[in-house]
Amino acid sequence: MKTKLLLLPYLSFFLLFISCEEEITEVQIKDPQAELENLKDSISFQLDGGTYIFDSPWRNGSGNAQVNLNSITDKGHPDSVLYWREFTLGNAEYKNVTIRFVKKYGKNQLLNNGLLSRPANALELYTKGVRPYAVDFQRFNTTDGITIDVNSIIHNSEIINLQTYLPESRRWLTSIGYDCQNNSSFEVTNLHKLPNGGYMLEAKFAANLFYFEHKITTDNKVMMEAKQMSIGNGYIRLRVK
C-alpha cells in the first residue's frame, strides 16, 4: 500500500508532463502566421455574373510620375512626385489583374537611387483602413489611393480591358468624372507580419470598372465614352514586402 502511495506523485507529474507536451505541440502546429505564409497570393471578385480568381503571380514593381499635370504643357508640380507599387496576378485563361497602391509625396520625403524615388518605409502604403480610388491616375495625378486594371475579359463576344480610373489622355474629353467611384469601396482589413520577415495584406473591395470607346463630338473633338461594369465581393491576399 505504501509503495502505491509513493508512486502517485510521480505518476501525476508524468501525466502532467505528457499533457503539457501535447499542448505545446498542438500550438506549434496551429500557428496561424505559419499557415498564412503557406497561402498563395490571390485576388478574386464577381463581375458580369461570373466569379474570377487570379492566383498566379506575374510581376510586381514600382513607378514614379509627375504630380498635378497640366493638360496643355504636360508639366507637373516641380517639388512633388507620384510613387506607386503594383502587383499583377494572372490565371490559367491568360486573364490578369493589376492593383496599384498610389501616393503623392514631396521630393524631400523620398529616397532616390538615381532611377527611382521611393519612400523609406513602403509599408505606409498598406496600413489598415479605408482607401479612396486614384481616379485620375496618369491623367492628372492629383489623387492618392488604389487603381485596378482587369485585362482580357470577354464581354459580348469581345475581349476588353477594364480600369477604375479616367482615360490617360489629358487632351481628350471623357464621359465620366471624379465622382466615378463614389459608390465604391476599398479597405485594407489586415496586414500580417510573417515568420520570414515579410508582410501579407488582406483587403476587401467593390468598384466600378470602365472600358472606353472613341467618339467624335459635333465640334470634332475626341470623346472617350465610358462603358461601365461593376465588380463586387472583391478579396485580396497579397505579399507586399
C-alpha positions as CSV (number, residue, x, y, z in Angstrom):
1,M,0.0,0.0,0.0
2,K,2.8,2.4,0.9
3,T,4.6,1.7,-2.4
4,K,1.4,2.6,-4.4
5,L,1.0,5.8,-2.4
6,L,4.6,6.8,-3.1
7,L,4.1,6.3,-6.8
8,L,1.1,8.6,-7.0
9,P,3.1,11.9,-7.1
10,Y,5.4,10.6,-9.7
11,L,2.5,9.3,-11.8
12,S,0.7,12.7,-11.5
13,F,3.9,14.5,-12.6
14,F,4.4,12.2,-15.6
15,L,0.8,12.7,-16.7
16,L,1.1,16.5,-16.3
17,F,4.3,16.5,-18.4
18,I,2.7,14.5,-21.2
19,S,-0.3,16.8,-21.2
20,C,1.9,20.0,-21.4
21,E,4.0,18.4,-24.1
22,E,0.9,17.7,-26.2
23,E,-0.4,21.2,-25.6
24,I,2.8,22.8,-26.8
25,T,3.0,20.6,-29.9
26,E,-0.6,21.5,-30.8
27,V,0.1,25.2,-30.5
28,Q,3.1,24.9,-32.8
29,I,1.2,23.1,-35.4
30,K,-1.7,25.5,-35.4
31,D,0.4,28.7,-35.6
32,P,-1.8,31.0,-37.7
33,Q,1.1,33.0,-39.0
34,A,2.9,29.9,-40.3
35,E,-0.3,28.9,-42.1
36,L,-0.6,32.3,-43.7
37,E,2.9,32.0,-45.0
38,N,1.9,28.9,-47.0
39,L,-1.1,30.5,-48.6
40,K,-0.9,31.7,-52.2
41,D,-1.4,35.3,-53.3
42,S,-4.9,35.7,-54.6
43,I,-7.3,38.3,-56.0
44,S,-10.9,37.4,-56.6
45,F,-14.2,39.1,-57.4
46,Q,-17.5,38.8,-59.1
47,L,-18.0,40.5,-62.5
48,D,-20.7,40.3,-65.1
49,G,-22.4,37.3,-63.4
50,G,-19.1,35.3,-63.0
51,T,-16.5,34.8,-60.4
52,Y,-12.9,35.4,-61.3
53,I,-9.9,34.1,-59.3
54,F,-6.3,35.2,-60.0
55,D,-3.6,33.3,-58.0
56,S,-0.6,33.1,-60.3
57,P,1.9,36.0,-59.7
58,W,3.0,37.5,-62.9
59,R,5.1,40.5,-61.9
60,N,5.4,43.4,-59.4
61,G,7.2,46.7,-59.5
62,S,7.3,50.4,-58.7
63,G,6.9,53.6,-60.6
64,N,7.2,57.4,-60.5
65,A,5.3,60.1,-62.3
66,Q,4.8,63.9,-62.1
67,V,2.0,65.3,-60.0
68,N,-0.7,67.8,-60.9
69,L,-0.1,67.5,-64.6
70,N,-1.2,70.4,-66.9
71,S,-3.2,69.4,-69.9
72,I,-1.5,72.0,-72.1
73,T,2.2,71.8,-71.1
74,D,2.2,68.2,-69.7
75,K,4.3,69.6,-66.8
76,G,3.7,68.8,-63.2
77,H,4.5,70.2,-59.8
78,P,8.3,70.6,-59.6
79,D,8.6,69.6,-55.9
80,S,6.3,66.6,-55.9
81,V,6.4,63.0,-57.1
82,L,3.9,60.3,-57.5
83,Y,5.0,56.9,-56.3
84,W,3.2,53.5,-56.7
85,R,3.7,49.8,-56.1
86,E,1.9,47.5,-58.4
87,F,1.2,43.7,-58.4
88,T,-0.1,41.7,-61.3
89,L,-1.7,38.2,-60.9
90,G,-3.0,36.0,-63.7
91,N,-5.0,32.9,-64.2
92,A,-4.9,29.8,-66.4
93,E,-7.1,31.6,-69.1
94,Y,-4.4,34.3,-69.5
95,K,-6.6,37.0,-68.0
96,N,-4.8,39.2,-65.4
97,V,-5.5,41.8,-62.8
98,T,-3.2,44.6,-61.7
99,I,-3.6,46.5,-58.4
100,R,-1.6,49.7,-57.6
101,F,-1.1,51.5,-54.3
102,V,-0.6,55.1,-55.3
103,K,0.6,58.1,-53.2
104,K,1.8,61.6,-53.8
105,Y,5.0,62.8,-51.9
106,G,7.2,65.8,-51.7
107,K,10.5,65.1,-53.3
108,N,12.2,65.7,-49.9
109,Q,10.2,62.9,-48.4
110,L,11.7,60.2,-50.7
111,L,14.9,58.4,-51.2
112,N,16.4,58.4,-54.6
113,N,18.8,55.8,-56.1
114,G,19.2,57.6,-59.4
115,L,16.5,55.6,-61.1
116,L,13.5,55.7,-58.8
117,S,12.3,57.9,-55.9
118,R,10.7,55.8,-53.1
119,P,9.6,56.2,-49.5
120,A,11.9,55.0,-46.8
121,N,9.1,52.9,-45.4
122,A,6.9,51.4,-48.1
123,L,4.7,49.8,-45.5
124,E,2.9,53.1,-45.0
125,L,1.1,52.3,-48.3
126,Y,-0.5,49.3,-46.8
127,T,-1.7,50.3,-43.3
128,K,-5.2,49.1,-42.3
129,G,-8.1,51.2,-43.2
130,V,-10.3,52.6,-46.0
131,R,-8.7,53.8,-49.2
132,P,-10.1,56.0,-52.0
133,Y,-9.6,55.2,-55.6
134,A,-7.0,57.2,-57.5
135,V,-9.4,58.2,-60.3
136,D,-7.1,60.4,-62.4
137,F,-4.0,58.1,-62.4
138,Q,-1.7,59.0,-65.3
139,R,-4.2,61.7,-66.5
140,F,-3.5,64.5,-64.0
141,N,-2.1,62.6,-61.0
142,T,-3.8,64.7,-58.3
143,T,-5.3,61.8,-56.2
144,D,-3.9,59.1,-53.9
145,G,-5.4,55.7,-53.5
146,I,-6.0,52.5,-55.4
147,T,-6.2,51.6,-59.1
148,I,-7.3,48.3,-60.5
149,D,-6.9,47.0,-64.1
150,V,-8.6,43.8,-65.4
151,N,-7.3,42.7,-68.8
152,S,-8.5,40.2,-71.5
153,I,-12.1,39.9,-70.2
154,I,-14.6,38.5,-72.7
155,H,-17.8,40.7,-72.8
156,N,-20.5,40.4,-75.5
157,S,-18.1,38.2,-77.5
158,E,-15.4,40.9,-77.4
159,I,-12.1,41.0,-75.5
160,I,-12.0,44.1,-73.4
161,N,-9.6,45.8,-70.8
162,L,-11.1,47.5,-67.8
163,Q,-9.8,50.1,-65.4
164,T,-11.1,52.0,-62.3
165,Y,-9.7,55.4,-63.5
166,L,-10.3,58.0,-66.2
167,P,-8.7,57.7,-69.6
168,E,-5.0,58.7,-69.6
169,S,-5.1,61.2,-72.4
170,R,-5.4,64.7,-70.9
171,R,-6.4,66.3,-74.2
172,W,-9.4,64.0,-74.9
173,L,-12.8,64.5,-73.3
174,T,-14.4,61.8,-71.2
175,S,-17.9,61.0,-70.3
176,I,-17.1,60.2,-66.6
177,G,-15.7,62.5,-63.9
178,Y,-14.0,62.4,-60.5
179,D,-17.2,61.0,-58.9
180,C,-17.0,57.8,-60.9
181,Q,-16.1,55.7,-57.8
182,N,-18.4,57.4,-55.3
183,N,-20.4,54.2,-54.6
184,S,-17.2,52.0,-54.5
185,S,-15.1,50.9,-51.5
186,F,-11.6,49.5,-50.7
187,E,-10.5,48.6,-47.2
188,V,-7.3,47.0,-46.0
189,T,-8.5,44.7,-43.3
190,N,-5.3,43.1,-42.2
191,L,-1.5,43.5,-42.5
192,H,0.2,40.4,-41.1
193,K,3.8,40.1,-40.3
194,L,5.1,36.7,-41.5
195,P,7.7,34.5,-39.8
196,N,10.1,35.0,-42.8
197,G,10.0,38.8,-42.1
198,G,7.7,39.6,-45.0
199,Y,4.1,41.0,-44.8
200,M,0.8,39.8,-46.2
201,L,-2.0,42.2,-46.9
202,E,-5.7,41.3,-46.9
203,A,-8.3,43.7,-48.3
204,K,-12.0,43.7,-49.5
205,F,-13.3,45.9,-52.3
206,A,-16.0,46.8,-54.7
207,A,-15.5,49.1,-57.7
208,N,-16.8,50.4,-61.0
209,L,-14.7,49.4,-64.0
210,F,-14.7,51.1,-67.3
211,Y,-13.7,50.4,-70.9
212,F,-13.8,53.3,-73.4
213,E,-15.0,53.8,-77.0
214,H,-13.7,56.7,-79.2
215,K,-16.4,59.1,-80.3
216,I,-16.2,62.3,-82.3
217,T,-18.3,65.2,-80.9
218,T,-20.3,67.6,-83.1
219,D,-17.5,70.1,-82.8
220,N,-14.9,67.5,-83.9
221,K,-13.4,66.7,-80.5
222,V,-12.4,63.3,-79.4
223,M,-14.7,61.9,-76.6
224,M,-13.7,58.8,-74.7
225,E,-17.2,57.4,-73.9
226,A,-17.1,55.2,-70.8
227,K,-18.9,51.8,-70.7
228,Q,-19.3,50.7,-67.0
229,M,-19.2,47.3,-65.4
230,S,-19.1,46.7,-61.6
231,I,-17.2,44.2,-59.5
232,G,-18.3,43.1,-56.1
233,N,-17.3,40.8,-53.3
234,G,-13.7,41.5,-54.0
235,Y,-11.0,39.9,-51.8
236,I,-7.2,40.4,-51.9
237,R,-4.5,38.3,-50.2
238,L,-1.1,39.6,-51.2
239,R,2.5,39.6,-50.1
240,V,3.6,43.2,-50.2
241,K,7.1,43.0,-48.9
